[in-house]
Amino acid sequence: MAELPITEPPETTIEEPPGSPEALASATSTEDVAAVAARYPECLTAWAALGEAALEQDRVVEAYAYFRVGYHRGLDRIRRAGWRGSGKVPWAHEANRGFLRSLRGLSSAAAAIGEDAEATRCADFFAQLAPDA
């Protein structure tokens, strides 16, 4: 009997909207990052940065909201890029990091507001998607 090869699903990569990485690189304040998110709402790195800034300032509900936006927009994007529920979204691909940072941040913010099941689910999902992180 012939053996079928078992392969892992392909890795999924996404890109940030044109112009948004440059706009973020020139941002010097949280307000500037918020302006980037407003101008480029699909820029996942902007949502992750806003969530991280809010979490650092102990504004956990606000952080949770920013991370959730980045996570949901990112999930839509990886699905459009071909992800079908399994496979890696490598941290090594820099443009994936906005989504992955949002997912990791959502885990932290969920834990901070007592959503332990969501925090665990997000942490496990992050580990599954980006074991190279």
N, CA, C and O atoms as a Tinker XYZ file with bonds, in Angstrom:
   532  protein
     1  N      0.843000   -1.174000    0.000000    73     2
     2  CA     0.000000    0.000000    0.000000    64     1     3
     3  C      0.892000    1.242000    0.000000    63     2     4     5
     4  O      1.854000    1.325000    0.763000    81     3
     5  N      0.572000    2.175000   -0.836000    73     3     6
     6  CA     1.347000    3.407000   -0.933000    64     5     7
     7  C      1.050000    4.304000    0.274000    63     6     8     9
     8  O     -0.087000    4.403000    0.734000    81     7
     9  N      2.091000    4.940000    0.760000    73     7    10
    10  CA     1.924000    5.870000    1.878000    64     9    11
    11  C      1.766000    7.285000    1.331000    63    10    12    13
    12  O      2.491000    7.717000    0.435000    81    11
    13  N      0.820000    7.969000    1.887000    73    11    14
    14  CA     0.616000    9.357000    1.504000    64    13    15
    15  C      1.517000   10.242000    2.343000    63    14    16    17
    16  O      1.622000   10.043000    3.553000    81    15
    17  N      2.167000   11.216000    1.724000    73    15    18
    18  CA     3.013000   12.112000    2.517000    64    17    19
    19  C      2.150000   13.004000    3.420000    63    18    20    21
    20  O      1.102000   13.507000    3.014000    81    19
    21  N      2.611000   13.175000    4.616000    73    19    22
    22  CA     1.925000   14.059000    5.553000    64    21    23
    23  C      2.723000   15.348000    5.606000    63    22    24    25
    24  O      3.903000   15.360000    5.956000    81    23
    25  N      2.058000   16.422000    5.252000    73    23    26
    26  CA     2.739000   17.716000    5.259000    64    25    27
    27  C      1.976000   18.672000    6.152000    63    26    28    29
    28  O      0.777000   18.520000    6.384000    81    27
    29  N      2.695000   19.647000    6.639000    73    27    30
    30  CA     2.062000   20.682000    7.444000    64    29    31
    31  C      1.417000   21.703000    6.513000    63    30    32    33
    32  O      1.857000   21.878000    5.376000    81    31
    33  N      0.376000   22.375000    6.994000    73    31    34
    34  CA    -0.220000   23.435000    6.179000    64    33    35
    35  C      0.820000   24.527000    5.906000    63    34    36    37
    36  O      1.754000   24.715000    6.686000    81    35
    37  N      0.651000   25.228000    4.816000    73    35    38
    38  CA     1.621000   26.289000    4.498000    64    37    39
    39  C      1.577000   27.418000    5.520000    63    38    40    41
    40  O      0.579000   27.620000    6.211000    81    39
    41  N      2.673000   28.138000    5.594000    73    39    42
    42  CA     2.717000   29.318000    6.456000    64    41    43
    43  C      1.930000   30.444000    5.792000    63    42    44    45
    44  O      1.882000   30.553000    4.566000    81    43
    45  N      1.319000   31.270000    6.622000    73    43    46
    46  CA     0.529000   32.394000    6.129000    64    45    47
    47  C      1.248000   33.690000    6.475000    63    46    48    49
    48  O      1.722000   33.878000    7.596000    81    47
    49  N      1.319000   34.569000    5.497000    73    47    50
    50  CA     1.890000   35.891000    5.740000    64    49    51
    51  C      0.918000   36.950000    5.227000    63    50    52    53
    52  O      0.163000   36.736000    4.279000    81    51
    53  N      0.970000   38.080000    5.883000    73    51    54
    54  CA     0.154000   39.225000    5.485000    64    53    55
    55  C      1.070000   40.432000    5.378000    63    54    56    57
    56  O      2.230000   40.382000    5.786000    81    55
    57  N      0.548000   41.501000    4.835000    73    55    58
    58  CA     1.304000   42.748000    4.701000    64    57    59
    59  C      0.505000   43.880000    5.315000    63    58    60    61
    60  O     -0.724000   43.839000    5.359000    81    59
    61  N      1.211000   44.881000    5.784000    73    59    62
    62  CA     0.560000   46.091000    6.273000    64    61    63
    63  C      0.177000   46.964000    5.077000    63    62    64    65
    64  O      0.788000   46.851000    4.014000    81    63
    65  N     -0.825000   47.834000    5.235000    73    63    66
    66  CA    -1.224000   48.704000    4.120000    64    65    67
    67  C     -0.061000   49.591000    3.667000    63    66    68    69
    68  O      0.709000   50.080000    4.493000    81    67
    69  N      0.060000   49.795000    2.361000    73    67    70
    70  CA     1.129000   50.661000    1.859000    64    69    71
    71  C      1.112000   52.028000    2.543000    63    70    72    73
    72  O      0.061000   52.656000    2.674000    81    71
    73  N      2.267000   52.469000    2.969000    73    71    74
    74  CA     2.414000   53.775000    3.617000    64    73    75
    75  C      2.300000   53.722000    5.130000    63    74    76    77
    76  O      2.819000   54.603000    5.816000    81    75
    77  N      1.634000   52.711000    5.661000    73    75    78
    78  CA     1.439000   52.676000    7.119000    64    77    79
    79  C      2.728000   52.398000    7.903000    63    78    80    81
    80  O      2.912000   52.998000    8.961000    81    79
    81  N      3.627000   51.521000    7.442000    73    79    82
    82  CA     4.866000   51.343000    8.216000    64    81    83
    83  C      5.680000   52.635000    8.318000    63    82    84    85
    84  O      6.256000   52.938000    9.363000    81    83
    85  N      5.716000   53.376000    7.235000    73    83    86
    86  CA     6.451000   54.646000    7.248000    64    85    87
    87  C      5.776000   55.654000    8.175000    63    86    88    89
    88  O      6.449000   56.384000    8.902000    81    87
    89  N      4.459000   55.692000    8.146000    73    87    90
    90  CA     3.726000   56.612000    9.028000    64    89    91
    91  C      3.969000   56.254000   10.491000    63    90    92    93
    92  O      4.144000   57.140000   11.328000    81    91
    93  N      3.982000   54.961000   10.801000    73    91    94
    94  CA     4.252000   54.544000   12.181000    64    93    95
    95  C      5.681000   54.862000   12.591000    63    94    96    97
    96  O      5.929000   55.257000   13.730000    81    95
    97  N      6.612000   54.694000   11.677000    73    95    98
    98  CA     8.017000   54.966000   11.989000    64    97    99
    99  C      8.239000   56.433000   12.340000    63    98   100   101
   100  O      9.149000   56.759000   13.102000    81    99
   101  N      7.419000   57.309000   11.793000    73    99   102
   102  CA     7.582000   58.737000   12.098000    64   101   103
   103  C      6.717000   59.180000   13.278000    63   102   104   105
   104  O      6.799000   60.338000   13.689000    81   103
   105  N      5.906000   58.306000   13.823000    73   103   106
   106  CA     5.060000   58.655000   14.975000    64   105   107
   107  C      5.929000   58.824000   16.216000    63   106   108   109
   108  O      6.791000   57.994000   16.504000    81   107
   109  N      5.691000   59.907000   16.943000    73   107   110
   110  CA     6.492000   60.178000   18.140000    64   109   111
   111  C      5.666000   60.204000   19.415000    63   110   112   113
   112  O      6.201000   60.443000   20.498000    81   111
   113  N      4.360000   59.960000   19.295000    73   111   114
   114  CA     3.492000   59.972000   20.473000    64   113   115
   115  C      2.339000   58.995000   20.261000    63   114   116   117
   116  O      2.096000   58.522000   19.151000    81   115
   117  N      1.648000   58.711000   21.338000    73   115   118
   118  CA     0.463000   57.851000   21.235000    64   117   119
   119  C     -0.583000   58.496000   20.335000    63   118   120   121
   120  O     -1.294000   57.803000   19.606000    81   119
   121  N     -0.676000   59.812000   20.386000    73   119   122
   122  CA    -1.627000   60.518000   19.527000    64   121   123
   123  C     -1.263000   60.324000   18.058000    63   122   124   125
   124  O     -2.142000   60.164000   17.211000    81   123
   125  N      0.031000   60.337000   17.762000    73   123   126
   126  CA     0.474000   60.095000   16.385000    64   125   127
   127  C      0.112000   58.674000   15.939000    63   126   128   129
   128  O     -0.320000   58.466000   14.806000    81   127
   129  N      0.290000   57.709000   16.830000    73   127   130
   130  CA    -0.054000   56.318000   16.501000    64   129   131
   131  C     -1.560000   56.203000   16.280000    63   130   132   133
   132  O     -2.002000   55.500000   15.371000    81   131
   133  N     -2.348000   56.887000   17.104000    73   131   134
   134  CA    -3.804000   56.886000   16.924000    64   133   135
   135  C     -4.172000   57.501000   15.570000    63   134   136   137
   136  O     -5.105000   57.039000   14.914000    81   135
   137  N     -3.459000   58.519000   15.159000    73   135   138
   138  CA    -3.717000   59.126000   13.854000    64   137   139
   139  C     -3.394000   58.149000   12.727000    63   138   140   141
   140  O     -4.084000   58.130000   11.708000    81   139
   141  N     -2.352000   57.339000   12.901000    73   139   142
   142  CA    -2.026000   56.313000   11.906000    64   141   143
   143  C     -3.155000   55.287000   11.847000    63   142   144   145
   144  O     -3.576000   54.890000   10.760000    81   143
   145  N     -3.648000   54.855000   13.011000    73   143   146
   146  CA    -4.753000   53.887000   13.038000    64   145   147
   147  C     -5.999000   54.466000   12.370000    63   146   148   149
   148  O     -6.734000   53.746000   11.695000    81   147
   149  N     -6.233000   55.753000   12.556000    73   147   150
   150  CA    -7.400000   56.389000   11.931000    64   149   151
   151  C     -7.227000   56.489000   10.418000    63   150   152   153
   152  O     -8.181000   56.294000    9.664000    81   151
   153  N     -6.017000   56.790000    9.985000    73   151   154
   154  CA    -5.760000   56.927000    8.547000    64   153   155
   155  C     -5.676000   55.577000    7.854000    63   154   156   157
   156  O     -6.111000   55.422000    6.712000    81   155
   157  N     -5.100000   54.584000    8.572000    73   155   158
   158  CA    -4.925000   53.234000    8.041000    64   157   159
   159  C     -5.564000   52.234000    9.006000    63   158   160   161
   160  O     -4.840000   51.551000    9.729000    81   159
   161  N     -6.877000   52.125000    9.042000    73   159   162
   162  CA    -7.526000   51.257000   10.023000    64   161   163
   163  C     -7.164000   49.780000    9.884000    63   162   164   165
   164  O     -7.392000   49.007000   10.814000    81   163
   165  N     -6.604000   49.373000    8.743000    73   163   166
   166  CA    -6.167000   47.987000    8.581000    64   165   167
   167  C     -4.726000   47.779000    9.034000    63   166   168   169
   168  O     -4.197000   46.676000    8.897000    81   167
   169  N     -4.083000   48.807000    9.567000    73   167   170
   170  CA    -2.710000   48.684000   10.056000    64   169   171
   171  C     -2.727000   48.013000   11.427000    63   170   172   173
   172  O     -2.997000   48.660000   12.439000    81   171
   173  N     -2.444000   46.747000   11.450000    73   171   174
   174  CA    -2.512000   45.969000   12.679000    64   173   175
   175  C     -1.441000   46.380000   13.680000    63   174   176   177
   176  O     -1.657000   46.291000   14.889000    81   175
   177  N     -0.311000   46.821000   13.200000    73   175   178
   178  CA     0.753000   47.264000   14.096000    64   177   179
   179  C      0.324000   48.496000   14.884000    63   178   180   181
   180  O      0.703000   48.649000   16.045000    81   179
   181  N     -0.455000   49.369000   14.272000    73   179   182
   182  CA    -0.942000   50.552000   14.990000    64   181   183
   183  C     -1.861000   50.142000   16.136000    63   182   184   185
   184  O     -1.740000   50.673000   17.240000    81   183
   185  N     -2.788000   49.196000   15.891000    73   183   186
   186  CA    -3.693000   48.742000   16.949000    64   185   187
   187  C     -2.913000   48.062000   18.074000    63   186   188   189
   188  O     -3.216000   48.257000   19.251000    81   187
   189  N     -1.916000   47.270000   17.710000    73   187   190
   190  CA    -1.098000   46.606000   18.732000    64   189   191
   191  C     -0.339000   47.639000   19.568000    63   190   192   193
   192  O     -0.272000   47.522000   20.792000    81   191
   193  N      0.228000   48.644000   18.910000    73   191   194
   194  CA     0.980000   49.678000   19.628000    64   193   195
   195  C      0.068000   50.472000   20.562000    63   194   196   197
   196  O      0.461000   50.802000   21.681000    81   195
   197  N     -1.138000   50.777000   20.112000    73   195   198
   198  CA    -2.082000   51.490000   20.980000    64   197   199
   199  C     -2.457000   50.631000   22.190000    63   198   200   201
   200  O     -2.539000   51.141000   23.307000    81   199
   201  N     -2.681000   49.348000   21.977000    73   199   202
   202  CA    -2.991000   48.448000   23.085000    64   201   203
   203  C     -1.846000   48.332000   24.068000    63   202   204   205
   204  O     -2.056000   48.338000   25.281000    81   203
   205  N     -0.630000   48.225000   23.547000    73   203   206
   206  CA     0.536000   48.108000   24.433000    64   205   207
   207  C      0.728000   49.375000   25.255000    63   206   208   209
   208  O      1.049000   49.305000   26.442000    81   207
   209  N      0.531000   50.536000   24.628000    73   207   210
   210  CA     0.660000   51.794000   25.367000    64   209   211
   211  C     -0.403000   51.881000   26.463000    63   210   212   213
   212  O     -0.105000   52.288000   27.586000    81   211
   213  N     -1.629000   51.503000   26.141000    73   211   214
   214  CA    -2.703000   51.552000   27.145000    64   213   215
   215  C     -2.426000   50.567000   28.283000    63   214   216   217
   216  O     -2.661000   50.882000   29.450000    81   215
   217  N     -1.934000   49.390000   27.949000    73   215   218
   218  CA    -1.638000   48.390000   28.982000    64   217   219
   219  C     -0.513000   48.871000   29.899000    63   218   220   221
   220  O     -0.568000   48.678000   31.114000    81   219
   221  N      0.500000   49.495000   29.311000    73   219   222
   222  CA     1.608000   50.038000   30.113000    64   221   223
   223  C      1.127000   51.102000   31.091000    63   222   224   225
   224  O      1.707000   51.270000   32.163000    81   223
   225  N      0.065000   51.822000   30.723000    73   223   226
   226  CA    -0.472000   52.888000   31.574000    64   225   227
   227  C     -1.631000   52.396000   32.435000    63   226   228   229
   228  O     -2.374000   53.194000   33.008000    81   227
   229  N     -1.777000   51.071000   32.521000    73   227   230
   230  CA    -2.805000   50.425000   33.347000    64   229   231
   231  C     -4.224000   50.823000   32.945000    63   230   232   233
   232  O     -5.126000   50.870000   33.782000    81   231
   233  N     -4.409000   51.104000   31.669000    73   231   234
   234  CA    -5.745000   51.355000   31.118000    64   233   235
   235  C     -6.186000   50.066000   30.433000    63   234   236   237
   236  O     -6.249000   49.987000   29.206000    81   235
   237  N     -6.492000   49.046000   31.259000    73   235   238
   238  CA    -6.659000   47.685000   30.743000    64   237   239
   239  C     -7.899000   47.517000   29.868000    63   238   240   241
   240  O     -7.854000   46.766000   28.894000    81   239
   241  N     -8.977000   48.178000   30.179000    73   239   242
   242  CA   -10.178000   48.041000   29.349000    64   241   243
   243  C     -9.921000   48.645000   27.972000    63   242   244   245
   244  O    -10.307000   48.068000   26.955000    81   243
   245  N     -9.280000   49.788000   27.942000    73   243   246
   246  CA    -8.920000   50.414000   26.672000    64   245   247
   247  C     -7.946000   49.522000   25.899000    63   246   248   249
   248  O     -8.088000   49.347000   24.688000    81   247
   249  N     -6.964000   48.961000   26.596000    73   247   250
   250  CA    -6.005000   48.052000   25.957000    64   249   251
   251  C     -6.736000   46.857000   25.354000    63   250   252   253
   252  O     -6.470000   46.463000   24.218000    81   251
   253  N     -7.649000   46.291000   26.117000    73   251   254
   254  CA    -8.422000   45.143000   25.654000    64   253   255
   255  C     -9.140000   45.492000   24.342000    63   254   256   257
   256  O     -9.147000   44.696000   23.403000    81   255
   257  N     -9.732000   46.667000   24.286000    73   255   258
   258  CA   -10.462000   47.080000   23.083000    64   257   259
   259  C     -9.524000   47.238000   21.883000    63   258   260   261
   260  O     -9.836000   46.764000   20.791000    81   259
   261  N     -8.384000   47.897000   22.077000    73   259   262
   262  CA    -7.426000   48.058000   20.982000    64   261   263
   263  C     -6.940000   46.698000   20.486000    63   262   264   265
   264  O     -6.920000   46.443000   19.282000    81   263
   265  N     -6.549000   45.828000   21.416000    73   263   266
   266  CA    -6.055000   44.515000   21.026000    64   265   267
   267  C     -7.137000   43.702000   20.311000    63   266   268   269
   268  O     -6.843000   42.979000   19.359000    81   267
   269  N     -8.370000   43.819000   20.762000    73   267   270
   270  CA    -9.454000   43.067000   20.131000    64   269   271
   271  C     -9.656000   43.531000   18.688000    63   270   272   273
   272  O     -9.901000   42.710000   17.804000    81   271
   273  N     -9.555000   44.837000   18.443000    73   271   274
   274  CA    -9.658000   45.339000   17.069000    64   273   275
   275  C     -8.539000   44.751000   16.218000    63   274   276   277
   276  O     -8.790000   44.244000   15.124000    81   275
   277  N     -7.310000   44.816000   16.713000    73   275   278
   278  CA    -6.174000   44.271000   15.961000    64   277   279
   279  C     -6.303000   42.781000   15.727000    63   278   280   281
   280  O     -5.972000   42.283000   14.651000    81   279
   281  N     -6.781000   42.070000   16.731000    73   279   282
   282  CA    -6.956000   40.623000   16.605000    64   281   283
   283  C     -8.017000   40.290000   15.554000    63   282   284   285
   284  O     -7.767000   39.470000   14.670000    81   283
   285  N     -9.183000   40.906000   15.636000    73   283   286
   286  CA   -10.258000   40.564000   14.696000    64   285   287
   287  C     -9.931000   40.986000   13.267000    63   286   288   289
   288  O    -10.200000   40.251000   12.317000    81   287
   289  N     -9.346000   42.176000   13.123000    73   287   290
   290  CA    -8.946000   42.586000   11.773000    64   289   291
   291  C     -7.866000   41.653000   11.243000    63   290   292   293
   292  O     -7.856000   41.308000   10.061000    81   291
   293  N     -6.958000   41.248000   12.125000    73   291   294
   294  CA    -5.885000   40.339000   11.719000    64   293   295
   295  C     -6.398000   38.963000   11.350000    63   294   296   297
   296  O     -5.938000   38.364000   10.378000    81   295
   297  N     -7.342000   38.461000   12.116000    73   295   298
   298  CA    -7.929000   37.157000   11.806000    64   297   299
   299  C     -8.592000   37.194000   10.430000    63   298   300   301
   300  O     -8.462000   36.251000    9.650000    81   299
   301  N     -9.299000   38.277000   10.137000    73   299   302
   302  CA    -9.883000   38.436000    8.807000    64   301   303
   303  C     -8.802000   38.427000    7.732000    63   302   304   305
   304  O     -8.962000   37.807000    6.681000    81   303
   305  N     -7.697000   39.126000    8.010000    73   303   306
   306  CA    -6.620000   39.226000    7.023000    64   305   307
   307  C     -5.916000   37.899000    6.791000    63   306   308   309
   308  O     -5.623000   37.555000    5.646000    81   307
   309  N     -5.635000   37.140000    7.857000    73   307   310
   310  CA    -4.944000   35.856000    7.626000    64   309   311
   311  C     -5.877000   34.885000    6.905000    63   310   312   313
   312  O     -5.422000   34.056000    6.117000    81   311
   313  N     -7.162000   34.984000    7.169000    73   311   314
   314  CA    -8.118000   34.134000    6.432000    64   313   315
   315  C     -8.123000   34.507000    4.948000    63   314   316   317
   316  O     -8.113000   33.626000    4.089000    81   315
   317  N     -8.140000   35.800000    4.646000    73   315   318
   318  CA    -8.091000   36.233000    3.240000    64   317   319
   319  C     -6.784000   35.809000    2.574000    63   318   320   321
   320  O     -6.739000   35.603000    1.361000    81   319
   321  N     -5.723000   35.679000    3.366000    73   319   322
   322  CA    -4.420000   35.281000    2.831000    64   321   323
   323  C     -4.283000   33.764000    2.688000    63   322   324   325
   324  O     -3.242000   33.272000    2.254000    81   323
   325  N     -5.333000   33.022000    3.052000    73   323   326
   326  CA    -5.305000   31.587000    2.832000    64   325   327
   327  C     -5.284000   30.718000    4.065000    63   326   328   329
   328  O     -5.361000   29.496000    3.942000    81   327
   329  N     -5.184000   31.294000    5.252000    73   327   330
   330  CA    -5.183000   30.491000    6.480000    64   329   331
   331  C     -6.561000   29.874000    6.648000    63   330   332   333
   332  O     -7.577000   30.563000    6.559000    81   331
   333  N     -6.584000   28.566000    6.892000    73   331   334
   334  CA    -7.858000   27.852000    6.992000    64   333   335
   335  C     -8.025000   27.142000    8.332000    63   334   336   337
   336  O     -8.601000   26.056000    8.395000    81   335
   337  N     -7.532000   27.744000    9.384000    73   335   338
   338  CA    -7.727000   27.173000   10.713000    64   337   339
   339  C     -6.555000   26.377000   11.233000    63   338   340   341
   340  O     -6.567000   25.926000   12.379000    81   339
   341  N     -5.545000   26.200000   10.409000    73   339   342
   342  CA    -4.332000   25.528000   10.879000    64   341   343
   343  C     -3.150000   26.068000   10.087000    63   342   344   345
   344  O     -3.303000   26.644000    9.010000    81   343
   345  N     -1.991000   25.868000   10.646000    73   343   346
   346  CA    -0.777000   26.367000   10.012000    64   345   347
   347  C     -0.200000   27.532000   10.786000    63   346   348   349
   348  O     -0.843000   28.104000   11.666000    81   347
   349  N      1.008000   27.861000   10.441000    73   347   350
   350  CA     1.761000   28.895000   11.155000    64   349   351
   351  C      1.531000   30.266000   10.524000    63   350   352   353
   352  O      1.264000   30.399000    9.329000    81   351
   353  N      1.645000   31.265000   11.374000    73   351   354
   354  CA     1.687000   32.674000   10.964000    64   353   355
   355  C      2.981000   33.186000   11.588000    63   354   356   357
   356  O      2.965000   33.736000   12.689000    81   355
   357  N      4.103000   33.008000   10.886000    73   355   358
   358  CA     5.414000   33.185000   11.519000    64   357   359
   359  C      5.713000   34.606000   12.000000    63   358   360   361
   360  O      5.470000   35.599000   11.313000    81   359
   361  N      6.256000   34.644000   13.223000    73   359   362
   362  CA     6.728000   35.898000   13.800000    64   361   363
   363  C      7.873000   36.453000   12.962000    63   362   364   365
   364  O      8.046000   37.669000   12.879000    81   363
   365  N      8.646000   35.586000   12.349000    73   363   366
   366  CA     9.801000   36.016000   11.560000    64   365   367
   367  C      9.411000   36.937000   10.407000    63   366   368   369
   368  O     10.227000   37.743000    9.961000    81   367
   369  N      8.187000   36.830000    9.926000    73   367   370
   370  CA     7.708000   37.730000    8.878000    64   369   371
   371  C      7.191000   38.984000    9.579000    63   370   372   373
   372  O      6.123000   38.964000   10.191000    81   371
   373  N      7.941000   40.058000    9.489000    73   371   374
   374  CA     7.668000   41.255000   10.289000    64   373   375
   375  C      6.250000   41.785000   10.156000    63   374   376   377
   376  O      5.680000   42.253000   11.142000    81   375
   377  N      5.669000   41.724000    8.975000    73   375   378
   378  CA     4.320000   42.268000    8.788000    64   377   379
   379  C      3.250000   41.441000    9.515000    63   378   380   381
   380  O      2.134000   41.925000    9.705000    81   379
   381  N      3.565000   40.211000    9.923000    73   379   382
   382  CA     2.635000   39.408000   10.730000    64   381   383
   383  C      2.586000   39.881000   12.180000    63   382   384   385
   384  O      1.639000   39.570000   12.901000    81   383
   385  N      3.579000   40.614000   12.601000    73   383   386
   386  CA     3.721000   40.928000   14.023000    64   385   387
   387  C      2.623000   41.808000   14.593000    63   386   388   389
   388  O      2.315000   41.693000   15.780000    81   387
   389  N      2.025000   42.673000   13.807000    73   387   390
   390  CA     0.925000   43.493000   14.332000    64   389   391
   391  C     -0.222000   42.618000   14.794000    63   390   392   393
   392  O     -0.775000   42.823000   15.874000    81   391
   393  N     -0.580000   41.633000   13.966000    73   391   394
   394  CA    -1.624000   40.685000   14.352000    64   393   395
   395  C     -1.195000   39.872000   15.564000    63   394   396   397
   396  O     -1.955000   39.729000   16.522000    81   395
   397  N      0.020000   39.342000   15.523000    73   395   398
   398  CA     0.488000   38.493000   16.619000    64   397   399
   399  C      0.638000   39.281000   17.914000    63   398   400   401
   400  O      0.326000   38.760000   18.985000    81   399
   401  N      1.106000   40.514000   17.844000    73   399   402
   402  CA     1.195000   41.358000   19.047000    64   401   403
   403  C     -0.190000   41.640000   19.600000    63   402   404   405
   404  O     -0.377000   41.687000   20.816000    81   403
   405  N     -1.169000   41.831000   18.711000    73   403   406
   406  CA    -2.543000   42.053000   19.164000    64   405   407
   407  C     -3.087000   40.810000   19.859000    63   406   408   409
   408  O     -3.757000   40.920000   20.886000    81   407
   409  N     -2.812000   39.651000   19.321000    73   407   410
   410  CA    -3.263000   38.401000   19.934000    64   409   411
   411  C     -2.609000   38.192000   21.298000    63   410   412   413
   412  O     -3.284000   37.850000   22.269000    81   411
   413  N     -1.305000   38.397000   21.367000    73   411   414
   414  CA    -0.594000   38.254000   22.647000    64   413   415
   415  C     -1.078000   39.293000   23.650000    63   414   416   417
   416  O     -1.266000   38.982000   24.826000    81   415
   417  N     -1.280000   40.521000   23.193000    73   415   418
   418  CA    -1.770000   41.578000   24.067000    64   417   419
   419  C     -3.187000   41.315000   24.546000    63   418   420   421
   420  O     -3.529000   41.619000   25.689000    81   419
   421  N     -4.016000   40.747000   23.666000    73   419   422
   422  CA    -5.383000   40.411000   24.057000    64   421   423
   423  C     -5.361000   39.387000   25.184000    63   422   424   425
   424  O     -6.190000   39.450000   26.092000    81   423
   425  N     -4.433000   38.457000   25.136000    73   423   426
   426  CA    -4.288000   37.486000   26.220000    64   425   427
   427  C     -3.961000   38.196000   27.534000    63   426   428   429
   428  O     -4.566000   37.907000   28.567000    81   427
   429  N     -3.013000   39.114000   27.493000    73   427   430
   430  CA    -2.616000   39.849000   28.703000    64   429   431
   431  C     -3.741000   40.719000   29.232000    63   430   432   433
   432  O     -4.003000   40.741000   30.435000    81   431
   433  N     -4.406000   41.436000   28.339000    73   431   434
   434  CA    -5.494000   42.320000   28.769000    64   433   435
   435  C     -6.670000   41.509000   29.298000    63   434   436   437
   436  O     -7.299000   41.907000   30.279000    81   435
   437  N     -6.975000   40.387000   28.671000    73   435   438
   438  CA    -8.058000   39.531000   29.150000    64   437   439
   439  C     -7.745000   39.033000   30.560000    63   438   440   441
   440  O     -8.624000   39.013000   31.422000    81   439
   441  N     -6.508000   38.636000   30.794000    73   439   442
   442  CA    -6.118000   38.191000   32.137000    64   441   443
   443  C     -6.273000   39.327000   33.140000    63   442   444   445
   444  O     -6.708000   39.107000   34.270000    81   443
   445  N     -5.916000   40.541000   32.728000    73   443   446
   446  CA    -5.986000   41.692000   33.631000    64   445   447
   447  C     -7.416000   42.034000   34.039000    63   446   448   449
   448  O     -7.629000   42.608000   35.107000    81   447
   449  N     -8.399000   41.692000   33.206000    73   447   450
   450  CA    -9.793000   41.985000   33.574000    64   449   451
   451  C    -10.525000   40.734000   34.060000    63   450   452   453
   452  O    -11.744000   40.745000   34.225000    81   451
   453  N     -9.779000   39.671000   34.283000    73   451   454
   454  CA   -10.371000   38.468000   34.857000    64   453   455
   455  C    -11.005000   37.512000   33.872000    63   454   456   457
   456  O    -11.717000   36.592000   34.276000    81   455
   457  N    -10.763000   37.708000   32.603000    73   455   458
   458  CA   -11.279000   36.795000   31.572000    64   457   459
   459  C    -10.256000   35.674000   31.366000    63   458   460   461
   460  O     -9.607000   35.595000   30.323000    81   459
   461  N    -10.124000   34.823000   32.362000    73   459   462
   462  CA    -9.066000   33.815000   32.361000    64   461   463
   463  C     -9.171000   32.819000   31.216000    63   462   464   465
   464  O     -8.154000   32.452000   30.627000    81   463
   465  N    -10.378000   32.375000   30.889000    73   463   466
   466  CA   -10.532000   31.414000   29.794000    64   465   467
   467  C    -10.083000   32.032000   28.472000    63   466   468   469
   468  O     -9.412000   31.376000   27.674000    81   467
   469  N    -10.452000   33.297000   28.239000    73   467   470
   470  CA   -10.024000   33.961000   27.011000    64   469   471
   471  C     -8.518000   34.177000   27.007000    63   470   472   473
   472  O     -7.867000   34.008000   25.976000    81   471
   473  N     -7.967000   34.546000   28.147000    73   471   474
   474  CA    -6.524000   34.747000   28.242000    64   473   475
   475  C     -5.779000   33.467000   27.873000    63   474   476   477
   476  O     -4.802000   33.509000   27.125000    81   475
   477  N     -6.231000   32.344000   28.389000    73   475   478
   478  CA    -5.592000   31.060000   28.091000    64   477   479
   479  C     -5.768000   30.692000   26.628000    63   478   480   481
   480  O     -4.817000   30.260000   25.975000    81   479
   481  N     -6.975000   30.860000   26.110000    73   479   482
   482  CA    -7.259000   30.537000   24.706000    64   481   483
   483  C     -6.368000   31.361000   23.770000    63   482   484   485
   484  O     -5.820000   30.828000   22.805000    81   483
   485  N     -6.224000   32.650000   24.055000    73   483   486
   486  CA    -5.390000   33.519000   23.213000    64   485   487
   487  C     -3.912000   33.140000   23.320000    63   486   488   489
   488  O     -3.200000   33.127000   22.316000    81   487
   489  N     -3.453000   32.833000   24.529000    73   487   490
   490  CA    -2.054000   32.434000   24.702000    64   489   491
   491  C     -1.769000   31.135000   23.955000    63   490   492   493
   492  O     -0.726000   31.001000   23.314000    81   491
   493  N     -2.683000   30.189000   24.034000    73   491   494
   494  CA    -2.511000   28.924000   23.313000    64   493   495
   495  C     -2.526000   29.139000   21.806000    63   494   496   497
   496  O     -1.738000   28.530000   21.083000    81   495
   497  N     -3.415000   29.996000   21.333000    73   495   498
   498  CA    -3.512000   30.289000   19.902000    64   497   499
   499  C     -2.234000   30.957000   19.413000    63   498   500   501
   500  O     -1.730000   30.632000   18.339000    81   499
   501  N     -1.708000   31.897000   20.209000    73   499   502
   502  CA    -0.456000   32.563000   19.858000    64   501   503
   503  C      0.670000   31.530000   19.729000    63   502   504   505
   504  O      1.426000   31.553000   18.758000    81   503
   505  N      0.779000   30.635000   20.699000    73   503   506
   506  CA     1.838000   29.609000   20.674000    64   505   507
   507  C      1.691000   28.692000   19.462000    63   506   508   509
   508  O      2.688000   28.271000   18.877000    81   507
   509  N      0.466000   28.387000   19.091000    73   507   510
   510  CA     0.195000   27.529000   17.939000    64   509   511
   511  C      0.597000   28.235000   16.634000    63   510   512   513
   512  O      1.240000   27.639000   15.770000    81   511
   513  N      0.211000   29.503000   16.506000    73   511   514
   514  CA     0.465000   30.236000   15.269000    64   513   515
   515  C      1.926000   30.616000   15.089000    63   514   516   517
   516  O      2.461000   30.532000   13.983000    81   515
   517  N      2.567000   31.029000   16.164000    73   515   518
   518  CA     3.918000   31.606000   16.034000    64   517   519
   519  C      4.892000   30.968000   17.024000    63   518   520   521
   520  O      5.386000   31.643000   17.926000    81   519
   521  N      5.170000   29.684000   16.864000    73   519   522
   522  CA     6.129000   29.056000   17.783000    64   521   523
   523  C      7.537000   29.649000   17.669000    63   522   524   525
   524  O      8.381000   29.424000   18.536000    81   523
   525  N      7.783000   30.399000   16.607000    73   523   526
   526  CA     9.098000   31.021000   16.431000    64   525   527
   527  C      9.226000   32.342000   17.174000    63   526   528   529
   528  O     10.289000   32.962000   17.151000    81   527
   529  N      8.159000   32.780000   17.831000    73   527   530
   530  CA     8.195000   34.078000   18.531000    64   529   531
   531  C      9.032000   33.989000   19.804000    63   530   532
   532  O      9.175000   34.980000   20.521000    81   531
